[in-house]
Amino acid sequence: MANLNMVEAINLALREEMARDETIIILGEDVGQLGGVFRVTDGLQAEFGPERVVDTPLAEAGIMGAALGLALGGFKPVPEIQFMGFLPPALDQLICHVSRYRNRTRGRHTMPMVVRLPYGAGIHAPEHHSESTEAILAHIPGLKVVIPSTPYDAKGLLISALRDPDPVIFLEPKRIYRAVREEVPSGEYVIALGQAKVIRTGETVTAVAWGSMVREVIRAADLVASQGISVEVIDLRTISPMDDETIVASIRKTGRGVIVHEACRTCGLAAEIIARINEKAFLSLAAPLERVTGFDTIVPLLKLEDHYLPDAFRISRAIQKVVYY
């Protein structure tokens, strides 16, 4: 066991899987000599060589196109898009080709690939560096979308993603890259994709979140505990495929729900989760469901960024609203 942050846990997962599987190739901007802008791939080029940890030009469409060709050629590419805001040039390859190959070839060819994407706000970065557009990716058939919230989960989920025969988008909440440390085993362990985790049991209300918002939900749960409100906290972990069963089971128990994400409100995943709850557990509800989200605007810079992000206070107010409805 080692006490690691998320950067170190992801680096460890990549190192161990690259040693196990010689077909894994990392490619992206500054991933080699620099070790990535967040140092997630630090030391990997020195260990495995420049042919397996490849510094690419600043060309996201080219990175994704090269990864597509590598996957078809029998390799398992791990392309890094340096920030989620730089993803749009790569979406053509990702949506029109990467996500479709299994269907297009009637199962004769799969597309083993893990696209690593640092995402989200909270580090006071410039424009195009703070996006949280995971709903776009979850909408694309053929893509699995994973978002860890802890170092332990980051390693186990990434190993599962690297061993999956289909394309996986691995979103890394950079706000908590170095904010949390916990014990992470060395060696192999996997966390199945598509399974949410109940990280705190409760009886009064269910709160669902993912990525960096999980910490804010836990803080909100602590704030309302003195009022006798017991919050069941669910970390979704994989947003596509989504674990409906865990959410619905919790809602049937508590009768109330709050969904939290930092992405824009309109067409965000909270709306989809609420729709699924209404379809499968409407008669269990004691109050209308609430969502706490970012605002329908571009993530503001510096001074206003913290006001944009949902925090424990906003979440606790939503919890109180559904409890005292």
C-alpha positions as CSV (number, residue, x, y, z in Angstrom):
1,M,0.0,0.0,0.0
2,A,1.1,3.5,-0.8
3,N,-0.5,6.8,0.2
4,L,-1.1,8.4,-3.2
5,N,-3.0,11.3,-4.8
6,M,-4.9,10.9,-8.0
7,V,-2.1,11.9,-10.3
8,E,0.2,9.3,-8.7
9,A,-2.5,6.6,-8.8
10,I,-3.2,7.1,-12.5
11,N,0.5,7.1,-13.2
12,L,0.9,3.8,-11.3
13,A,-2.0,2.2,-13.2
14,L,-0.5,3.3,-16.5
15,R,3.0,2.0,-15.5
16,E,1.8,-1.3,-14.3
17,E,-0.4,-2.0,-17.3
18,M,2.3,-0.9,-19.8
19,A,4.6,-3.4,-18.2
20,R,2.0,-6.1,-18.5
21,D,0.7,-5.2,-22.0
22,E,3.2,-4.2,-24.6
23,T,0.5,-3.0,-27.0
24,I,-0.3,0.0,-24.8
25,I,0.9,3.3,-26.4
26,I,0.5,6.7,-24.8
27,L,0.3,9.7,-27.1
28,G,-0.5,13.3,-26.7
29,E,0.9,16.8,-26.3
30,D,3.9,17.0,-23.9
31,V,3.1,13.5,-22.4
32,G,6.7,12.3,-22.9
33,Q,9.7,14.4,-21.9
34,L,7.6,16.8,-19.8
35,G,5.5,14.1,-18.3
36,G,2.2,15.8,-19.1
37,V,1.1,19.3,-18.2
38,F,-0.1,17.9,-14.8
39,R,2.8,15.3,-14.7
40,V,0.4,12.4,-14.9
41,T,2.7,10.6,-17.3
42,D,5.9,11.6,-15.5
43,G,8.7,9.1,-15.9
44,L,6.9,6.8,-18.3
45,Q,8.8,7.8,-21.5
46,A,12.1,7.2,-19.6
47,E,11.0,3.8,-18.6
48,F,9.2,2.6,-21.8
49,G,10.9,4.7,-24.5
50,P,9.7,7.3,-27.0
51,E,8.0,4.8,-29.2
52,R,5.5,3.9,-26.5
53,V,5.1,7.3,-24.9
54,V,4.8,9.7,-27.9
55,D,5.0,13.4,-27.9
56,T,2.6,14.6,-30.6
57,P,2.1,17.9,-32.4
58,L,-0.5,20.3,-31.0
59,A,-3.3,18.7,-33.1
60,E,-6.2,17.0,-31.3
61,A,-7.7,15.7,-34.6
62,G,-4.4,14.2,-35.5
63,I,-4.0,12.6,-32.0
64,M,-7.4,11.0,-32.2
65,G,-6.9,9.9,-35.8
66,A,-3.5,8.3,-35.0
67,A,-5.1,6.6,-32.0
68,L,-7.8,5.2,-34.3
69,G,-5.2,3.8,-36.7
70,L,-3.2,2.3,-33.8
71,A,-6.3,0.6,-32.4
72,L,-7.1,-0.9,-35.8
73,G,-3.5,-2.0,-36.1
74,G,-3.6,-4.2,-33.0
75,F,-2.4,-1.6,-30.4
76,K,-4.1,-0.2,-27.4
77,P,-3.6,3.6,-27.6
78,V,-4.1,5.9,-24.7
79,P,-4.5,9.4,-26.3
80,E,-4.4,12.3,-23.9
81,I,-6.4,15.5,-24.8
82,Q,-4.6,18.0,-22.6
83,F,-7.8,19.8,-21.5
84,M,-11.4,19.0,-22.2
85,G,-11.9,22.3,-23.8
86,F,-9.5,21.2,-26.6
87,L,-11.6,18.1,-27.4
88,P,-13.9,19.6,-30.2
89,P,-11.3,19.1,-33.0
90,A,-11.1,15.4,-32.1
91,L,-14.8,14.9,-31.9
92,D,-15.1,14.1,-35.6
93,Q,-12.8,11.1,-35.3
94,L,-14.3,10.1,-31.9
95,I,-18.0,10.3,-32.9
96,C,-17.9,9.4,-36.5
97,H,-15.4,6.5,-36.4
98,V,-14.0,5.5,-33.0
99,S,-17.5,5.0,-31.4
100,R,-18.9,3.1,-34.4
101,Y,-16.3,0.5,-35.4
102,R,-17.9,-2.4,-33.5
103,N,-21.3,-1.6,-35.0
104,R,-19.9,-0.7,-38.4
105,T,-18.0,-4.1,-38.7
106,R,-20.8,-6.1,-37.1
107,G,-18.5,-7.0,-34.3
108,R,-15.5,-8.1,-36.4
109,H,-13.4,-5.2,-35.1
110,T,-13.4,-3.5,-31.7
111,M,-11.8,-0.2,-30.9
112,P,-9.7,-0.7,-27.7
113,M,-8.7,2.8,-26.6
114,V,-8.7,4.9,-23.5
115,V,-9.0,8.6,-24.1
116,R,-7.7,10.5,-21.0
117,L,-9.2,13.9,-20.5
118,P,-8.5,16.3,-17.6
119,Y,-11.7,18.2,-17.1
120,G,-13.6,20.6,-14.9
121,A,-13.1,24.0,-13.2
122,G,-11.6,24.9,-9.9
123,I,-7.9,25.6,-10.7
124,H,-8.3,29.2,-12.0
125,A,-7.2,28.3,-15.5
126,P,-7.8,30.5,-18.7
127,E,-10.6,30.0,-21.2
128,H,-11.0,26.5,-22.7
129,H,-9.3,24.9,-19.7
130,S,-12.3,24.5,-17.4
131,E,-15.0,22.8,-19.4
132,S,-17.2,20.0,-18.0
133,T,-19.1,18.7,-21.1
134,E,-19.4,15.1,-20.2
135,A,-23.0,15.0,-21.2
136,I,-22.0,15.3,-24.8
137,L,-19.8,12.2,-24.5
138,A,-22.4,10.2,-22.6
139,H,-24.9,10.9,-25.5
140,I,-22.7,9.1,-28.0
141,P,-23.5,5.4,-28.5
142,G,-20.4,3.2,-28.4
143,L,-18.5,5.2,-25.9
144,K,-18.1,4.3,-22.2
145,V,-17.5,7.4,-20.0
146,V,-15.7,7.0,-16.6
147,I,-15.1,9.6,-13.9
148,P,-13.2,8.7,-10.7
149,S,-13.4,10.8,-7.5
150,T,-10.7,9.2,-5.4
151,P,-7.1,7.9,-6.0
152,Y,-8.2,4.3,-5.2
153,D,-11.0,4.4,-7.7
154,A,-8.9,6.1,-10.3
155,K,-6.4,3.3,-10.4
156,G,-9.0,0.5,-10.4
157,L,-11.2,2.1,-12.9
158,L,-8.3,2.9,-15.3
159,I,-7.1,-0.7,-15.2
160,S,-10.6,-1.8,-16.1
161,A,-10.7,0.8,-18.9
162,L,-7.3,-0.3,-20.3
163,R,-8.5,-3.9,-20.4
164,D,-11.9,-3.1,-22.1
165,P,-12.2,-4.0,-25.8
166,D,-14.2,-0.9,-26.5
167,P,-13.4,2.9,-26.4
168,V,-13.5,4.4,-22.9
169,I,-13.4,8.1,-22.1
170,F,-11.5,8.5,-18.8
171,L,-12.3,11.9,-17.4
172,E,-9.9,13.1,-14.7
173,P,-11.2,15.9,-12.3
174,K,-8.1,18.1,-12.2
175,R,-9.5,20.1,-9.3
176,I,-8.8,17.1,-7.0
177,Y,-5.7,15.8,-8.8
178,R,-3.6,16.5,-5.7
179,A,-6.4,17.4,-3.2
180,V,-6.9,13.9,-1.7
181,R,-4.5,11.2,-0.6
182,E,-5.5,7.6,0.3
183,E,-4.1,4.1,0.5
184,V,-3.8,2.6,-3.0
185,P,-2.6,-1.0,-3.4
186,S,0.4,-1.7,-5.7
187,G,-0.3,-4.4,-8.1
188,E,-3.5,-5.4,-9.9
189,Y,-7.0,-4.6,-8.8
190,V,-10.0,-3.7,-10.9
191,I,-13.2,-1.8,-10.4
192,A,-15.9,-2.8,-12.8
193,L,-17.1,-0.1,-15.2
194,G,-20.8,0.8,-15.0
195,Q,-21.2,0.3,-11.2
196,A,-21.9,3.2,-8.9
197,K,-20.7,3.2,-5.3
198,V,-22.7,4.1,-2.1
199,I,-20.0,5.9,-0.2
200,R,-22.2,6.9,2.7
201,T,-25.5,5.3,3.7
202,G,-28.4,7.4,4.8
203,E,-32.2,7.3,5.4
204,T,-33.5,10.8,4.7
205,V,-32.4,11.8,1.2
206,T,-30.2,10.5,-1.6
207,A,-27.5,12.7,-3.2
208,V,-25.8,11.6,-6.5
209,A,-22.6,13.1,-7.8
210,W,-19.4,12.3,-9.6
211,G,-15.8,13.7,-9.9
212,S,-14.9,16.6,-7.8
213,M,-18.5,17.2,-6.7
214,V,-18.5,14.1,-4.6
215,R,-16.4,15.9,-2.0
216,E,-18.8,18.8,-1.9
217,V,-21.7,16.5,-1.4
218,I,-20.0,14.9,1.5
219,R,-19.3,18.3,3.0
220,A,-23.0,19.2,2.5
221,A,-24.1,16.0,4.2
222,D,-21.9,16.9,7.2
223,L,-23.5,20.4,7.3
224,V,-27.1,19.0,7.5
225,A,-26.3,16.1,9.9
226,S,-26.8,18.3,12.9
227,Q,-30.4,18.8,11.8
228,G,-31.0,15.1,11.9
229,I,-30.8,14.8,8.1
230,S,-29.2,11.5,7.0
231,V,-27.8,11.7,3.5
232,E,-27.1,8.7,1.4
233,V,-24.2,9.7,-1.0
234,I,-23.8,7.9,-4.3
235,D,-20.6,8.3,-6.4
236,L,-21.8,7.5,-9.9
237,R,-18.2,6.7,-11.2
238,T,-19.4,5.7,-14.7
239,I,-21.9,8.0,-16.4
240,S,-22.2,5.8,-19.4
241,P,-23.4,3.1,-19.0
242,M,-25.2,4.5,-16.0
243,D,-26.0,2.4,-12.9
244,D,-29.7,3.0,-12.6
245,E,-30.2,0.2,-10.1
246,T,-28.1,1.7,-7.3
247,I,-29.8,5.1,-7.7
248,V,-33.3,3.8,-7.9
249,A,-32.8,1.5,-4.9
250,S,-31.6,4.4,-2.8
251,I,-34.5,6.7,-3.9
252,R,-37.0,4.0,-3.1
253,K,-35.5,3.9,0.4
254,T,-35.2,7.6,1.1
255,G,-38.0,9.0,-1.1
256,R,-36.0,12.2,-1.9
257,G,-33.1,13.0,-4.2
258,V,-30.6,15.7,-5.1
259,I,-28.4,15.4,-8.1
260,V,-25.2,17.5,-8.3
261,H,-22.8,18.3,-11.2
262,E,-20.6,21.2,-12.1
263,A,-21.6,21.2,-15.8
264,C,-24.1,23.7,-17.2
265,R,-27.7,23.1,-16.1
266,T,-29.5,22.8,-19.4
267,C,-29.3,19.2,-20.8
268,G,-26.9,18.2,-18.1
269,L,-26.8,14.7,-16.8
270,A,-28.8,15.6,-13.7
271,A,-31.9,16.0,-16.0
272,E,-31.3,12.5,-17.4
273,I,-30.9,11.0,-13.9
274,I,-34.1,12.7,-12.8
275,A,-35.9,11.3,-15.8
276,R,-34.8,7.8,-15.0
277,I,-35.9,8.1,-11.4
278,N,-39.3,9.4,-12.5
279,E,-39.6,6.4,-14.9
280,K,-38.6,3.8,-12.3
281,A,-39.4,5.2,-8.8
282,F,-41.8,8.0,-9.2
283,L,-44.3,6.6,-6.7
284,S,-41.6,6.4,-4.1
285,L,-40.9,10.1,-4.1
286,A,-42.0,12.2,-1.2
287,A,-40.8,15.4,-2.8
288,P,-39.8,16.8,-6.2
289,L,-36.2,16.0,-7.1
290,E,-33.6,18.8,-7.0
291,R,-30.5,19.5,-9.0
292,V,-27.6,21.6,-8.1
293,T,-25.4,22.5,-11.1
294,G,-23.2,25.0,-12.8
295,F,-24.9,27.9,-14.6
296,D,-25.7,28.2,-18.3
297,T,-22.7,30.2,-19.1
298,I,-19.0,29.8,-20.0
299,V,-17.0,29.0,-16.8
300,P,-15.9,32.5,-15.6
301,L,-12.4,33.4,-14.9
302,L,-10.6,33.7,-11.6
303,K,-12.7,36.0,-9.3
304,L,-16.1,34.4,-10.2
305,E,-15.0,30.8,-10.8
306,D,-15.8,29.7,-7.2
307,H,-19.2,31.3,-7.5
308,Y,-19.9,29.2,-10.6
309,L,-19.1,25.9,-9.0
310,P,-21.7,24.1,-6.8
311,D,-20.4,24.1,-3.2
312,A,-21.5,22.5,0.1
313,F,-23.7,25.5,1.0
314,R,-25.7,25.4,-2.2
315,I,-26.0,21.6,-2.0
316,S,-27.1,21.7,1.6
317,R,-29.9,24.2,0.8
318,A,-31.2,21.8,-1.9
319,I,-31.1,19.0,0.6
320,Q,-33.1,21.0,3.1
321,K,-35.6,22.0,0.4
322,V,-36.5,18.4,-0.5
323,V,-36.5,17.3,3.2
324,Y,-38.8,20.1,4.3
325,Y,-41.0,20.1,1.2
